[in-house]
Amino acid sequence: MTKAIGLALAACLAAGLVALPLWAGDGVMTEGKLSDKDFFRLATCGATPGGDCDGPVVKWAAPEITLALAAAHRRYPRDLAARVSRELDRAIAQINGAGAGLRIRRDDTLRDPDIIVSLPAISEGETTRNIPRIPNGQVIGVGFMWLWWNEQAEITGASMLISEDIQPRDVPSVVLEELFQCLGFLYDIENRYYEGRSILSQDSNETTTIAGQDRMALRRLYP
């Protein structure tokens, strides 16, 4: 089953948060198990083994970042909204429990959290409109994220959304992946070996934990 995940990246090149899209596409193609070094470089800068980076390695500067789930659109299914909320808590616990030097604190009362999670009334294949920190006109998958960073490659804000037509069985993996990518792991991996092994697998929604090389990469980016 193909993972329908929209991914867009943006650099904050001025104090006014003016964004220019840098990259959007499918997973980076590789074969077989990668070394830890190659896995990390692929996940963070899009490099194939022995190749050059496609973009900068970006990360949050503070050891703790905040997250808030915005109120769901009135047409967003209530049961789905409740499930996304539960899976957000589980995803945060997975990341916080991985032993890295970064923690996520959820507080839905915050007006300006580091990461905003939206539940809009749009479906896979439709375009964004009036969603916090996401430019209009972006074609989404069942999940979508957008990052901002400064000239020092420090992430300054992130936004993610979950579509209204996602299948309930896919929610745990998609929520965890989008949140994981909001930490600076911007590139999916198109490689059969990582199906069911990595949250970044392009072609699988089977992974629901941060383990193995995913955990290694998180600890390496945030020691």
C-alpha positions as CSV (number, residue, x, y, z in Angstrom):
1,M,0.0,0.0,0.0
2,T,1.5,3.3,-1.1
3,K,1.9,5.9,1.6
4,A,0.2,9.0,0.5
5,I,2.1,11.6,2.4
6,G,2.5,15.2,1.2
7,L,5.8,16.8,2.1
8,A,6.7,20.4,1.6
9,L,9.7,22.2,3.0
10,A,10.4,25.9,3.3
11,A,13.3,28.1,4.5
12,C,12.6,31.2,6.5
13,L,14.9,33.6,4.7
14,A,13.8,36.8,6.4
15,A,12.5,37.9,9.7
16,G,9.0,38.3,8.2
17,L,8.7,34.5,7.7
18,V,8.8,34.8,3.9
19,A,9.0,31.2,2.6
20,L,10.3,29.7,-0.6
21,P,9.6,26.0,-1.3
22,L,12.9,24.1,-1.6
23,W,11.9,20.5,-2.3
24,A,8.8,18.3,-2.6
25,G,8.7,14.8,-3.9
26,D,8.7,11.1,-3.3
27,G,11.1,9.1,-1.3
28,V,14.8,8.8,-1.9
29,M,15.5,5.5,-3.7
30,T,18.0,3.1,-2.2
31,E,18.4,-0.7,-1.9
32,G,19.0,-2.9,1.1
33,K,20.0,-1.9,4.7
34,L,21.9,1.4,4.9
35,S,24.7,2.1,7.3
36,D,23.8,4.3,10.2
37,K,25.7,7.2,8.6
38,D,24.0,6.8,5.2
39,F,20.5,6.4,6.9
40,F,21.0,9.6,8.9
41,R,22.2,11.6,5.8
42,L,19.3,10.4,3.7
43,A,16.7,11.2,6.4
44,T,18.0,14.7,7.2
45,C,19.5,16.0,3.9
46,G,18.3,13.7,1.2
47,A,21.7,12.3,0.3
48,T,22.0,8.9,-1.3
49,P,24.9,6.7,-0.1
50,G,28.1,8.5,-1.2
51,G,26.1,11.3,-2.7
52,D,25.6,15.0,-2.0
53,C,22.9,16.5,0.3
54,D,19.8,17.8,-1.4
55,G,19.3,20.4,1.3
56,P,20.5,21.6,4.7
57,V,20.3,19.6,7.9
58,V,17.8,21.5,10.1
59,K,16.9,21.1,13.7
60,W,15.2,22.7,16.7
61,A,17.7,24.7,18.8
62,A,15.8,24.5,22.2
63,P,15.8,21.2,24.2
64,E,12.0,21.4,24.6
65,I,9.4,22.4,22.0
66,T,5.6,22.9,22.3
67,L,2.8,21.4,20.3
68,A,-0.9,22.2,20.1
69,L,-3.8,20.5,18.4
70,A,-6.0,23.2,16.9
71,A,-9.8,22.8,17.0
72,A,-11.0,20.5,14.2
73,H,-13.1,22.0,11.4
74,R,-16.8,21.6,12.0
75,R,-17.0,19.1,9.1
76,Y,-14.1,17.0,10.3
77,P,-15.3,13.6,11.6
78,R,-15.5,13.7,15.4
79,D,-14.4,10.1,15.9
80,L,-11.4,10.7,13.6
81,A,-10.5,13.9,15.5
82,A,-10.5,12.0,18.8
83,R,-8.3,9.3,17.3
84,V,-5.8,11.8,16.0
85,S,-5.6,13.4,19.4
86,R,-4.9,10.0,21.1
87,E,-2.3,9.1,18.5
88,L,-0.6,12.5,18.9
89,D,-0.1,11.7,22.6
90,R,1.2,8.3,21.7
91,A,3.6,9.7,19.1
92,I,4.9,12.3,21.6
93,A,5.5,9.5,24.1
94,Q,7.4,7.5,21.4
95,I,9.7,10.5,20.6
96,N,10.2,11.6,24.2
97,G,11.0,8.1,25.2
98,A,13.7,7.6,22.6
99,G,16.5,9.0,24.7
100,A,17.3,12.0,22.6
101,G,18.1,15.5,23.8
102,L,14.7,16.9,22.7
103,R,11.3,16.8,24.3
104,I,7.9,17.7,23.0
105,R,5.3,19.2,25.4
106,R,1.7,19.3,24.3
107,D,-0.5,22.2,25.4
108,D,-3.6,22.8,23.2
109,T,-4.3,26.2,24.9
110,L,-1.2,27.7,23.4
111,R,-1.8,30.4,20.7
112,D,1.7,30.2,19.2
113,P,3.1,26.7,19.8
114,D,6.3,25.5,18.0
115,I,4.2,22.9,16.1
116,I,0.6,23.4,15.1
117,V,-1.5,20.4,14.2
118,S,-4.6,21.1,12.1
119,L,-7.6,19.0,11.2
120,P,-9.1,20.7,8.2
121,A,-12.1,19.7,6.0
122,I,-9.9,18.7,3.1
123,S,-9.2,15.3,1.6
124,E,-6.1,13.7,0.0
125,G,-5.4,15.3,-3.3
126,E,-7.0,18.6,-2.5
127,T,-5.1,21.9,-1.8
128,T,-4.5,23.8,1.3
129,R,-6.3,27.0,2.2
130,N,-6.2,29.2,5.3
131,I,-4.2,26.6,7.4
132,P,-1.8,28.0,10.0
133,R,1.8,28.2,8.7
134,I,1.0,26.4,5.5
135,P,0.9,28.4,2.2
136,N,-2.3,28.1,0.2
137,G,-2.4,25.8,-2.8
138,Q,-0.3,22.9,-1.5
139,V,-1.6,19.5,-2.7
140,I,-1.8,17.2,0.3
141,G,-1.7,13.5,1.0
142,V,-3.4,11.9,4.0
143,G,-0.8,13.7,6.0
144,F,1.2,16.9,5.3
145,M,3.8,19.0,7.0
146,W,5.6,22.3,6.4
147,L,8.7,23.6,8.1
148,W,10.3,27.0,8.6
149,W,13.9,27.6,9.5
150,N,16.4,30.5,9.7
151,E,19.8,31.1,8.1
152,Q,21.4,29.1,10.9
153,A,19.4,26.0,9.9
154,E,17.4,26.3,13.1
155,I,13.8,25.3,12.8
156,T,11.6,28.2,13.9
157,G,8.1,26.8,13.4
158,A,6.3,23.7,12.0
159,S,2.8,22.8,10.9
160,M,1.2,19.5,10.2
161,L,-2.3,18.3,9.2
162,I,-4.2,15.1,8.9
163,S,-6.8,14.8,6.1
164,E,-10.5,14.2,6.8
165,D,-10.5,11.0,4.7
166,I,-7.5,9.1,6.1
167,Q,-8.3,5.5,6.9
168,P,-8.4,4.9,10.7
169,R,-5.9,2.1,10.4
170,D,-3.3,4.5,9.0
171,V,-3.7,7.2,11.6
172,P,-1.0,5.8,14.1
173,S,1.8,5.6,11.5
174,V,0.9,8.8,9.6
175,V,0.6,10.9,12.8
176,L,4.0,9.6,14.0
177,E,5.7,10.1,10.7
178,E,4.5,13.7,10.2
179,L,5.5,14.6,13.8
180,F,8.9,12.9,13.3
181,Q,9.5,14.8,10.1
182,C,8.6,18.1,11.9
183,L,11.8,17.4,13.9
184,G,14.0,17.7,10.8
185,F,13.8,14.3,9.2
186,L,12.5,15.6,5.9
187,Y,13.0,12.8,3.5
188,D,11.1,9.5,3.0
189,I,13.0,6.3,2.1
190,E,11.9,4.3,-0.9
191,N,13.5,1.0,-0.1
192,R,11.8,-2.4,0.5
193,Y,14.1,-3.2,3.4
194,Y,12.6,-0.4,5.4
195,E,9.0,-1.2,4.9
196,G,7.8,-2.0,8.4
197,R,11.2,-1.1,9.8
198,S,11.3,2.7,9.6
199,I,8.7,5.4,10.1
200,L,10.2,7.1,7.1
201,S,9.3,4.3,4.7
202,Q,7.7,5.8,1.6
203,D,5.6,2.7,0.8
204,S,4.4,1.4,4.2
205,N,2.1,2.5,7.0
206,E,3.1,-0.4,9.2
207,T,5.6,1.3,11.5
208,T,4.1,2.8,14.7
209,T,7.2,3.1,17.0
210,I,10.5,4.9,17.0
211,A,13.1,2.2,17.1
212,G,16.2,0.9,15.3
213,Q,17.7,3.4,12.9
214,D,14.9,5.9,13.5
215,R,15.9,6.0,17.1
216,M,19.6,6.2,16.2
217,A,18.9,9.2,13.9
218,L,16.8,11.0,16.5
219,R,19.6,10.6,19.1
220,R,22.2,11.7,16.6
221,L,20.4,14.9,15.5
222,Y,19.5,15.7,19.2
223,P,22.3,14.2,21.3
